[in-house]
Amino acid sequence: MLSKQQAKMLFLIGTFVTFAVFIGLTIYSLSLVDEEQPALSEAAARGKHIWEKNNCMGCHTILGEGAYYAPELTNVIERRGEAFVKAVLMSDQPWAPNGRKMVAYGMSEQDANDVVEFFKWTNQLNLNGFEYVDRKVSPLAIKKVK
């Protein structure tokens, strides 16, 4: 059993070591950050605004953030092409691949082009090893499927 003095020292040393490790890892992580990320163009900024206004992240994931209901959209232009993405965004009919219904936004060509520019901008980012993962099933339900 530790005395009060020993317990206090153990707590202080443990706190200091944990704090030092945290600061060290923070400095190390920041040293790996690539400051040369592409600038956000006006069209990409408008596309990002449209993305946020329509709460696309409520269903989709991009850059590892968002929901798992609809497809991951990191590098979607690379995988599907601009024409496909624009057709989906401009469609007046609800889009329902794999039984998951997407709202028919019926965007104007300008809005669709802006969203495509936003996706193209995300394709240019240095993702520090993050790769697209084709998820047919939510990671939370994968054990139930197997």
PyMOL commands that place a pseudoatom at each C-alpha (Angstrom):
pseudoatom trace, name=CA, resn=MET, resi=1, chain=A, elem=C, hetatm=0, pos=[0.000, 0.000, 0.000]
pseudoatom trace, name=CA, resn=LEU, resi=2, chain=A, elem=C, hetatm=0, pos=[1.263, 3.454, -0.876]
pseudoatom trace, name=CA, resn=SER, resi=3, chain=A, elem=C, hetatm=0, pos=[1.542, 6.219, 1.644]
pseudoatom trace, name=CA, resn=LYS, resi=4, chain=A, elem=C, hetatm=0, pos=[-0.115, 9.551, 0.919]
pseudoatom trace, name=CA, resn=GLN, resi=5, chain=A, elem=C, hetatm=0, pos=[3.229, 11.037, -0.100]
pseudoatom trace, name=CA, resn=GLN, resi=6, chain=A, elem=C, hetatm=0, pos=[4.018, 8.138, -2.447]
pseudoatom trace, name=CA, resn=ALA, resi=7, chain=A, elem=C, hetatm=0, pos=[0.546, 8.260, -4.020]
pseudoatom trace, name=CA, resn=LYS, resi=8, chain=A, elem=C, hetatm=0, pos=[0.892, 11.991, -4.554]
pseudoatom trace, name=CA, resn=MET, resi=9, chain=A, elem=C, hetatm=0, pos=[4.309, 11.544, -6.213]
pseudoatom trace, name=CA, resn=LEU, resi=10, chain=A, elem=C, hetatm=0, pos=[3.003, 8.707, -8.396]
pseudoatom trace, name=CA, resn=PHE, resi=11, chain=A, elem=C, hetatm=0, pos=[0.110, 10.916, -9.515]
pseudoatom trace, name=CA, resn=LEU, resi=12, chain=A, elem=C, hetatm=0, pos=[2.378, 13.908, -10.248]
pseudoatom trace, name=CA, resn=ILE, resi=13, chain=A, elem=C, hetatm=0, pos=[4.992, 11.848, -12.111]
pseudoatom trace, name=CA, resn=GLY, resi=14, chain=A, elem=C, hetatm=0, pos=[2.292, 10.005, -14.081]
pseudoatom trace, name=CA, resn=THR, resi=15, chain=A, elem=C, hetatm=0, pos=[0.618, 13.283, -14.983]
pseudoatom trace, name=CA, resn=PHE, resi=16, chain=A, elem=C, hetatm=0, pos=[3.923, 14.839, -16.065]
pseudoatom trace, name=CA, resn=VAL, resi=17, chain=A, elem=C, hetatm=0, pos=[4.919, 11.807, -18.178]
pseudoatom trace, name=CA, resn=THR, resi=18, chain=A, elem=C, hetatm=0, pos=[1.497, 11.672, -19.847]
pseudoatom trace, name=CA, resn=PHE, resi=19, chain=A, elem=C, hetatm=0, pos=[1.617, 15.407, -20.551]
pseudoatom trace, name=CA, resn=ALA, resi=20, chain=A, elem=C, hetatm=0, pos=[5.149, 15.121, -21.980]
pseudoatom trace, name=CA, resn=VAL, resi=21, chain=A, elem=C, hetatm=0, pos=[4.092, 12.230, -24.252]
pseudoatom trace, name=CA, resn=PHE, resi=22, chain=A, elem=C, hetatm=0, pos=[1.065, 14.228, -25.411]
pseudoatom trace, name=CA, resn=ILE, resi=23, chain=A, elem=C, hetatm=0, pos=[3.175, 17.303, -26.224]
pseudoatom trace, name=CA, resn=GLY, resi=24, chain=A, elem=C, hetatm=0, pos=[5.781, 15.145, -27.975]
pseudoatom trace, name=CA, resn=LEU, resi=25, chain=A, elem=C, hetatm=0, pos=[3.179, 13.406, -30.147]
pseudoatom trace, name=CA, resn=THR, resi=26, chain=A, elem=C, hetatm=0, pos=[1.546, 16.742, -30.952]
pseudoatom trace, name=CA, resn=ILE, resi=27, chain=A, elem=C, hetatm=0, pos=[4.865, 18.215, -32.105]
pseudoatom trace, name=CA, resn=TYR, resi=28, chain=A, elem=C, hetatm=0, pos=[5.629, 15.083, -34.113]
pseudoatom trace, name=CA, resn=SER, resi=29, chain=A, elem=C, hetatm=0, pos=[2.185, 15.120, -35.773]
pseudoatom trace, name=CA, resn=LEU, resi=30, chain=A, elem=C, hetatm=0, pos=[2.485, 18.793, -36.676]
pseudoatom trace, name=CA, resn=SER, resi=31, chain=A, elem=C, hetatm=0, pos=[5.917, 18.192, -38.202]
pseudoatom trace, name=CA, resn=LEU, resi=32, chain=A, elem=C, hetatm=0, pos=[4.299, 15.778, -40.688]
pseudoatom trace, name=CA, resn=VAL, resi=33, chain=A, elem=C, hetatm=0, pos=[1.655, 18.246, -41.894]
pseudoatom trace, name=CA, resn=ASP, resi=34, chain=A, elem=C, hetatm=0, pos=[2.100, 19.294, -45.507]
pseudoatom trace, name=CA, resn=GLU, resi=35, chain=A, elem=C, hetatm=0, pos=[1.455, 23.019, -45.600]
pseudoatom trace, name=CA, resn=GLU, resi=36, chain=A, elem=C, hetatm=0, pos=[1.233, 23.040, -49.406]
pseudoatom trace, name=CA, resn=GLN, resi=37, chain=A, elem=C, hetatm=0, pos=[-2.427, 22.127, -49.763]
pseudoatom trace, name=CA, resn=PRO, resi=38, chain=A, elem=C, hetatm=0, pos=[-4.214, 23.494, -52.844]
pseudoatom trace, name=CA, resn=ALA, resi=39, chain=A, elem=C, hetatm=0, pos=[-6.115, 26.752, -52.477]
pseudoatom trace, name=CA, resn=LEU, resi=40, chain=A, elem=C, hetatm=0, pos=[-9.905, 26.615, -52.557]
pseudoatom trace, name=CA, resn=SER, resi=41, chain=A, elem=C, hetatm=0, pos=[-11.154, 28.284, -55.756]
pseudoatom trace, name=CA, resn=GLU, resi=42, chain=A, elem=C, hetatm=0, pos=[-14.322, 30.390, -55.847]
pseudoatom trace, name=CA, resn=ALA, resi=43, chain=A, elem=C, hetatm=0, pos=[-16.220, 27.597, -57.624]
pseudoatom trace, name=CA, resn=ALA, resi=44, chain=A, elem=C, hetatm=0, pos=[-15.005, 25.002, -55.101]
pseudoatom trace, name=CA, resn=ALA, resi=45, chain=A, elem=C, hetatm=0, pos=[-16.005, 27.316, -52.239]
pseudoatom trace, name=CA, resn=ARG, resi=46, chain=A, elem=C, hetatm=0, pos=[-19.510, 27.622, -53.731]
pseudoatom trace, name=CA, resn=GLY, resi=47, chain=A, elem=C, hetatm=0, pos=[-19.608, 23.822, -54.095]
pseudoatom trace, name=CA, resn=LYS, resi=48, chain=A, elem=C, hetatm=0, pos=[-18.592, 23.399, -50.463]
pseudoatom trace, name=CA, resn=HIS, resi=49, chain=A, elem=C, hetatm=0, pos=[-21.354, 25.814, -49.457]
pseudoatom trace, name=CA, resn=ILE, resi=50, chain=A, elem=C, hetatm=0, pos=[-23.883, 23.773, -51.473]
pseudoatom trace, name=CA, resn=TRP, resi=51, chain=A, elem=C, hetatm=0, pos=[-22.517, 20.574, -49.838]
pseudoatom trace, name=CA, resn=GLU, resi=52, chain=A, elem=C, hetatm=0, pos=[-23.046, 22.059, -46.374]
pseudoatom trace, name=CA, resn=LYS, resi=53, chain=A, elem=C, hetatm=0, pos=[-26.397, 23.737, -47.157]
pseudoatom trace, name=CA, resn=ASN, resi=54, chain=A, elem=C, hetatm=0, pos=[-27.872, 20.438, -48.376]
pseudoatom trace, name=CA, resn=ASN, resi=55, chain=A, elem=C, hetatm=0, pos=[-26.384, 18.508, -45.418]
pseudoatom trace, name=CA, resn=CYS, resi=56, chain=A, elem=C, hetatm=0, pos=[-24.756, 15.980, -47.737]
pseudoatom trace, name=CA, resn=MET, resi=57, chain=A, elem=C, hetatm=0, pos=[-22.615, 14.822, -44.817]
pseudoatom trace, name=CA, resn=GLY, resi=58, chain=A, elem=C, hetatm=0, pos=[-25.795, 13.596, -43.158]
pseudoatom trace, name=CA, resn=CYS, resi=59, chain=A, elem=C, hetatm=0, pos=[-25.644, 10.587, -45.504]
pseudoatom trace, name=CA, resn=HIS, resi=60, chain=A, elem=C, hetatm=0, pos=[-22.263, 10.673, -47.283]
pseudoatom trace, name=CA, resn=THR, resi=61, chain=A, elem=C, hetatm=0, pos=[-18.691, 10.525, -46.029]
pseudoatom trace, name=CA, resn=ILE, resi=62, chain=A, elem=C, hetatm=0, pos=[-15.920, 12.683, -47.438]
pseudoatom trace, name=CA, resn=LEU, resi=63, chain=A, elem=C, hetatm=0, pos=[-12.319, 12.765, -46.226]
pseudoatom trace, name=CA, resn=GLY, resi=64, chain=A, elem=C, hetatm=0, pos=[-13.294, 10.306, -43.504]
pseudoatom trace, name=CA, resn=GLU, resi=65, chain=A, elem=C, hetatm=0, pos=[-15.992, 12.552, -42.027]
pseudoatom trace, name=CA, resn=GLY, resi=66, chain=A, elem=C, hetatm=0, pos=[-19.748, 12.102, -42.238]
pseudoatom trace, name=CA, resn=ALA, resi=67, chain=A, elem=C, hetatm=0, pos=[-22.316, 9.322, -42.205]
pseudoatom trace, name=CA, resn=TYR, resi=68, chain=A, elem=C, hetatm=0, pos=[-22.169, 5.791, -43.613]
pseudoatom trace, name=CA, resn=TYR, resi=69, chain=A, elem=C, hetatm=0, pos=[-25.643, 5.605, -45.154]
pseudoatom trace, name=CA, resn=ALA, resi=70, chain=A, elem=C, hetatm=0, pos=[-24.582, 6.646, -48.668]
pseudoatom trace, name=CA, resn=PRO, resi=71, chain=A, elem=C, hetatm=0, pos=[-21.346, 6.134, -50.620]
pseudoatom trace, name=CA, resn=GLU, resi=72, chain=A, elem=C, hetatm=0, pos=[-17.999, 7.583, -49.580]
pseudoatom trace, name=CA, resn=LEU, resi=73, chain=A, elem=C, hetatm=0, pos=[-17.263, 10.523, -51.884]
pseudoatom trace, name=CA, resn=THR, resi=74, chain=A, elem=C, hetatm=0, pos=[-13.524, 10.965, -51.408]
pseudoatom trace, name=CA, resn=ASN, resi=75, chain=A, elem=C, hetatm=0, pos=[-12.018, 10.805, -54.915]
pseudoatom trace, name=CA, resn=VAL, resi=76, chain=A, elem=C, hetatm=0, pos=[-15.476, 10.292, -56.451]
pseudoatom trace, name=CA, resn=ILE, resi=77, chain=A, elem=C, hetatm=0, pos=[-14.497, 12.224, -59.588]
pseudoatom trace, name=CA, resn=GLU, resi=78, chain=A, elem=C, hetatm=0, pos=[-11.547, 9.902, -60.093]
pseudoatom trace, name=CA, resn=ARG, resi=79, chain=A, elem=C, hetatm=0, pos=[-13.718, 6.811, -59.607]
pseudoatom trace, name=CA, resn=ARG, resi=80, chain=A, elem=C, hetatm=0, pos=[-16.952, 7.803, -61.386]
pseudoatom trace, name=CA, resn=GLY, resi=81, chain=A, elem=C, hetatm=0, pos=[-16.135, 10.819, -63.542]
pseudoatom trace, name=CA, resn=GLU, resi=82, chain=A, elem=C, hetatm=0, pos=[-17.516, 14.345, -63.734]
pseudoatom trace, name=CA, resn=ALA, resi=83, chain=A, elem=C, hetatm=0, pos=[-20.360, 13.478, -66.106]
pseudoatom trace, name=CA, resn=PHE, resi=84, chain=A, elem=C, hetatm=0, pos=[-21.774, 10.810, -63.777]
pseudoatom trace, name=CA, resn=VAL, resi=85, chain=A, elem=C, hetatm=0, pos=[-21.637, 13.055, -60.698]
pseudoatom trace, name=CA, resn=LYS, resi=86, chain=A, elem=C, hetatm=0, pos=[-23.248, 15.958, -62.563]
pseudoatom trace, name=CA, resn=ALA, resi=87, chain=A, elem=C, hetatm=0, pos=[-25.988, 13.675, -63.922]
pseudoatom trace, name=CA, resn=VAL, resi=88, chain=A, elem=C, hetatm=0, pos=[-26.860, 12.487, -60.412]
pseudoatom trace, name=CA, resn=LEU, resi=89, chain=A, elem=C, hetatm=0, pos=[-26.876, 16.027, -58.992]
pseudoatom trace, name=CA, resn=MET, resi=90, chain=A, elem=C, hetatm=0, pos=[-28.959, 17.453, -61.837]
pseudoatom trace, name=CA, resn=SER, resi=91, chain=A, elem=C, hetatm=0, pos=[-31.454, 14.573, -61.964]
pseudoatom trace, name=CA, resn=ASP, resi=92, chain=A, elem=C, hetatm=0, pos=[-35.101, 15.339, -61.218]
pseudoatom trace, name=CA, resn=GLN, resi=93, chain=A, elem=C, hetatm=0, pos=[-35.681, 11.699, -60.272]
pseudoatom trace, name=CA, resn=PRO, resi=94, chain=A, elem=C, hetatm=0, pos=[-34.649, 10.279, -56.882]
pseudoatom trace, name=CA, resn=TRP, resi=95, chain=A, elem=C, hetatm=0, pos=[-31.486, 8.232, -57.158]
pseudoatom trace, name=CA, resn=ALA, resi=96, chain=A, elem=C, hetatm=0, pos=[-31.777, 4.811, -55.492]
pseudoatom trace, name=CA, resn=PRO, resi=97, chain=A, elem=C, hetatm=0, pos=[-28.693, 2.607, -55.914]
pseudoatom trace, name=CA, resn=ASN, resi=98, chain=A, elem=C, hetatm=0, pos=[-28.647, -0.517, -53.721]
pseudoatom trace, name=CA, resn=GLY, resi=99, chain=A, elem=C, hetatm=0, pos=[-32.068, 0.428, -52.342]
pseudoatom trace, name=CA, resn=ARG, resi=100, chain=A, elem=C, hetatm=0, pos=[-30.793, 3.597, -50.642]
pseudoatom trace, name=CA, resn=LYS, resi=101, chain=A, elem=C, hetatm=0, pos=[-32.732, 6.596, -51.852]
pseudoatom trace, name=CA, resn=MET, resi=102, chain=A, elem=C, hetatm=0, pos=[-30.978, 9.892, -52.534]
pseudoatom trace, name=CA, resn=VAL, resi=103, chain=A, elem=C, hetatm=0, pos=[-32.940, 13.104, -52.739]
pseudoatom trace, name=CA, resn=ALA, resi=104, chain=A, elem=C, hetatm=0, pos=[-33.495, 14.419, -56.263]
pseudoatom trace, name=CA, resn=TYR, resi=105, chain=A, elem=C, hetatm=0, pos=[-31.808, 17.795, -55.986]
pseudoatom trace, name=CA, resn=GLY, resi=106, chain=A, elem=C, hetatm=0, pos=[-32.408, 18.836, -59.595]
pseudoatom trace, name=CA, resn=MET, resi=107, chain=A, elem=C, hetatm=0, pos=[-29.462, 21.243, -59.342]
pseudoatom trace, name=CA, resn=SER, resi=108, chain=A, elem=C, hetatm=0, pos=[-28.740, 23.783, -62.023]
pseudoatom trace, name=CA, resn=GLU, resi=109, chain=A, elem=C, hetatm=0, pos=[-25.718, 23.099, -64.211]
pseudoatom trace, name=CA, resn=GLN, resi=110, chain=A, elem=C, hetatm=0, pos=[-23.811, 25.889, -62.420]
pseudoatom trace, name=CA, resn=ASP, resi=111, chain=A, elem=C, hetatm=0, pos=[-24.490, 24.391, -58.974]
pseudoatom trace, name=CA, resn=ALA, resi=112, chain=A, elem=C, hetatm=0, pos=[-23.562, 20.906, -60.173]
pseudoatom trace, name=CA, resn=ASN, resi=113, chain=A, elem=C, hetatm=0, pos=[-20.340, 22.278, -61.690]
pseudoatom trace, name=CA, resn=ASP, resi=114, chain=A, elem=C, hetatm=0, pos=[-19.518, 23.978, -58.382]
pseudoatom trace, name=CA, resn=VAL, resi=115, chain=A, elem=C, hetatm=0, pos=[-20.031, 20.745, -56.416]
pseudoatom trace, name=CA, resn=VAL, resi=116, chain=A, elem=C, hetatm=0, pos=[-17.861, 18.905, -58.963]
pseudoatom trace, name=CA, resn=GLU, resi=117, chain=A, elem=C, hetatm=0, pos=[-15.165, 21.572, -58.461]
pseudoatom trace, name=CA, resn=PHE, resi=118, chain=A, elem=C, hetatm=0, pos=[-15.373, 20.971, -54.702]
pseudoatom trace, name=CA, resn=PHE, resi=119, chain=A, elem=C, hetatm=0, pos=[-14.919, 17.230, -55.269]
pseudoatom trace, name=CA, resn=LYS, resi=120, chain=A, elem=C, hetatm=0, pos=[-12.003, 17.905, -57.622]
pseudoatom trace, name=CA, resn=TRP, resi=121, chain=A, elem=C, hetatm=0, pos=[-10.416, 20.089, -54.931]
pseudoatom trace, name=CA, resn=THR, resi=122, chain=A, elem=C, hetatm=0, pos=[-10.743, 17.271, -52.383]
pseudoatom trace, name=CA, resn=ASN, resi=123, chain=A, elem=C, hetatm=0, pos=[-9.020, 14.941, -54.886]
pseudoatom trace, name=CA, resn=GLN, resi=124, chain=A, elem=C, hetatm=0, pos=[-5.964, 17.223, -54.833]
pseudoatom trace, name=CA, resn=LEU, resi=125, chain=A, elem=C, hetatm=0, pos=[-5.537, 17.187, -51.055]
pseudoatom trace, name=CA, resn=ASN, resi=126, chain=A, elem=C, hetatm=0, pos=[-2.686, 15.286, -49.462]
pseudoatom trace, name=CA, resn=LEU, resi=127, chain=A, elem=C, hetatm=0, pos=[-4.627, 12.788, -47.354]
pseudoatom trace, name=CA, resn=ASN, resi=128, chain=A, elem=C, hetatm=0, pos=[-1.564, 11.477, -45.500]
pseudoatom trace, name=CA, resn=GLY, resi=129, chain=A, elem=C, hetatm=0, pos=[-2.320, 7.864, -46.340]
pseudoatom trace, name=CA, resn=PHE, resi=130, chain=A, elem=C, hetatm=0, pos=[-6.125, 7.930, -46.101]
pseudoatom trace, name=CA, resn=GLU, resi=131, chain=A, elem=C, hetatm=0, pos=[-7.502, 5.728, -48.837]
pseudoatom trace, name=CA, resn=TYR, resi=132, chain=A, elem=C, hetatm=0, pos=[-10.976, 5.277, -50.215]
pseudoatom trace, name=CA, resn=VAL, resi=133, chain=A, elem=C, hetatm=0, pos=[-12.682, 2.235, -48.735]
pseudoatom trace, name=CA, resn=ASP, resi=134, chain=A, elem=C, hetatm=0, pos=[-15.650, 0.802, -50.638]
pseudoatom trace, name=CA, resn=ARG, resi=135, chain=A, elem=C, hetatm=0, pos=[-18.085, 0.170, -47.811]
pseudoatom trace, name=CA, resn=LYS, resi=136, chain=A, elem=C, hetatm=0, pos=[-21.154, -1.771, -48.778]
pseudoatom trace, name=CA, resn=VAL, resi=137, chain=A, elem=C, hetatm=0, pos=[-22.011, -2.231, -45.105]
pseudoatom trace, name=CA, resn=SER, resi=138, chain=A, elem=C, hetatm=0, pos=[-21.667, 0.149, -42.183]
pseudoatom trace, name=CA, resn=PRO, resi=139, chain=A, elem=C, hetatm=0, pos=[-18.626, -0.615, -40.013]
pseudoatom trace, name=CA, resn=LEU, resi=140, chain=A, elem=C, hetatm=0, pos=[-21.027, -0.783, -37.067]
pseudoatom trace, name=CA, resn=ALA, resi=141, chain=A, elem=C, hetatm=0, pos=[-23.003, -3.651, -38.662]
pseudoatom trace, name=CA, resn=ILE, resi=142, chain=A, elem=C, hetatm=0, pos=[-20.162, -5.650, -40.209]
pseudoatom trace, name=CA, resn=LYS, resi=143, chain=A, elem=C, hetatm=0, pos=[-20.181, -8.268, -37.435]
pseudoatom trace, name=CA, resn=LYS, resi=144, chain=A, elem=C, hetatm=0, pos=[-23.892, -8.918, -37.955]
pseudoatom trace, name=CA, resn=VAL, resi=145, chain=A, elem=C, hetatm=0, pos=[-23.379, -9.575, -41.667]
pseudoatom trace, name=CA, resn=LYS, resi=146, chain=A, elem=C, hetatm=0, pos=[-20.518, -12.070, -41.271]
for i in range(1, 146): cmd.bond("trace and resi %d" % i, "trace and resi %d" % (i + 1))
show_as sticks, trace
zoom trace
